[in-house]
Amino acid sequence: MKLLNDHELEAALREIGAKHYHNLHPFHKMLHSGGCTREQVQAWALNRYYYQCSIPRKDALIVGRFPDAESRRAWRQRLVDHDGDAPGDGGIARWLRLATGVGLDAELVESCRAILPITRYAVDAYVSFVRERSLLEAVASSLTEMFSPTIISERVAGMLANYDFVDRDTLVYFNARLHQAPRDADFALNYVKTHARTVEQQQAALGALRFKCDLLWAQLDALYMAYVTPGMIPAGAFLSEALSLPVAA
Ligand SMILES: O=C(O)c1cc(C(=O)O)c2c(n1)C(=O)C(=O)c1cc(C(=O)O)[nH]c1-2
């Protein structure tokens, strides 16, 4: 392992995305190409709500760890983007609009009681990672946002073309992400380039991005196993009662 210059470090980060980002997952391919049933789209939206509402919890942890006002000021914008400045405003509220737009009950979604066990483990692992690892790793773990504008564009175009129960208003959440994500990723990438100055720090940053790709991937594995593979919906999860499928005891 050798010390990478800025250019090589960025290339190594991008290579992780090219190999491991969740745009490559079969569930996303199904979702974007119109291969999902309405129930599968609902299961995706319901489970992902838990990710959405945990993002500002992990960002608040990061804000609290920066020693300087300039970084805190930059990062706190993420809290505003997701939580909004008032009830009904911000990304979490817009995700709820997506979920209800595809036919889910708002109370069920907000309660998070019908999410899959792996969704909870994976998302909670992200919040714990950011709390427990170095600030450099916490910041680096957000770098999947470098890759999200491409998948968001594919998703919006694919879902509008392929599902008659989805319209532009349902997907309004993604509009703001197209400029928020590059802004956030630029800051985080600069931070990582500036602060990963030893081989160990660079490896830790690369490991953090790999960890994040894996936890995004695991959430889609869980959806695939429960809602695409027949008979694998755990008791208490979305649709388990409606379908009366054999459930795990
Ligand atoms: O639609 C997506 O595929 C996608 C992916 C990601 C990501 O790569 O983590 C985020 C988002 N969306 C997103 O909307 C979002 O707010 C977000 C915040 C973060 C983060 O790690 O801080 N990732 C993502």
PDBQT file of the ligand as one rigid body, heavy atoms in Angstrom, charges set to zero:
ROOT
HETATM    1  O1  LIG A 301     -31.487   7.683  -4.199  1.00  0.00    +0.000 OA
HETATM    2  C1  LIG A 301     -30.414   7.190  -3.905  1.00  0.00    +0.000 C 
HETATM    3  O2  LIG A 301     -29.961   6.191  -4.490  1.00  0.00    +0.000 OA
HETATM    4  C2  LIG A 301     -29.648   7.842  -2.810  1.00  0.00    +0.000 A 
HETATM    5  C3  LIG A 301     -28.428   7.363  -2.397  1.00  0.00    +0.000 A 
HETATM    6  C4  LIG A 301     -27.766   7.990  -1.347  1.00  0.00    +0.000 A 
HETATM    7  C5  LIG A 301     -26.473   7.434  -0.982  1.00  0.00    +0.000 C 
HETATM    8  O3  LIG A 301     -25.717   7.107  -1.918  1.00  0.00    +0.000 OA
HETATM    9  O4  LIG A 301     -26.179   7.242   0.177  1.00  0.00    +0.000 OA
HETATM   10  C6  LIG A 301     -28.374   9.073  -0.682  1.00  0.00    +0.000 A 
HETATM   11  C7  LIG A 301     -29.600   9.505  -1.196  1.00  0.00    +0.000 A 
HETATM   12  N1  LIG A 301     -30.221   8.904  -2.232  1.00  0.00    +0.000 NA
HETATM   13  C8  LIG A 301     -30.286  10.617  -0.618  1.00  0.00    +0.000 A 
HETATM   14  O5  LIG A 301     -31.370  10.991  -1.093  1.00  0.00    +0.000 OA
HETATM   15  C9  LIG A 301     -29.734  11.284   0.492  1.00  0.00    +0.000 A 
HETATM   16  O6  LIG A 301     -30.319  12.235   1.002  1.00  0.00    +0.000 OA
HETATM   17  C10 LIG A 301     -28.507  10.827   1.014  1.00  0.00    +0.000 A 
HETATM   18  C11 LIG A 301     -27.753  11.273   2.103  1.00  0.00    +0.000 A 
HETATM   19  C12 LIG A 301     -26.685  10.426   2.153  1.00  0.00    +0.000 A 
HETATM   20  C13 LIG A 301     -25.594  10.408   3.144  1.00  0.00    +0.000 C 
HETATM   21  O7  LIG A 301     -24.912   9.388   3.223  1.00  0.00    +0.000 OA
HETATM   22  O8  LIG A 301     -25.399  11.409   3.856  1.00  0.00    +0.000 OA
HETATM   23  N2  LIG A 301     -26.742   9.530   1.157  1.00  0.00    +0.000 N 
HETATM   24  C14 LIG A 301     -27.843   9.757   0.438  1.00  0.00    +0.000 A 
ENDROOT
TORSDOF 0
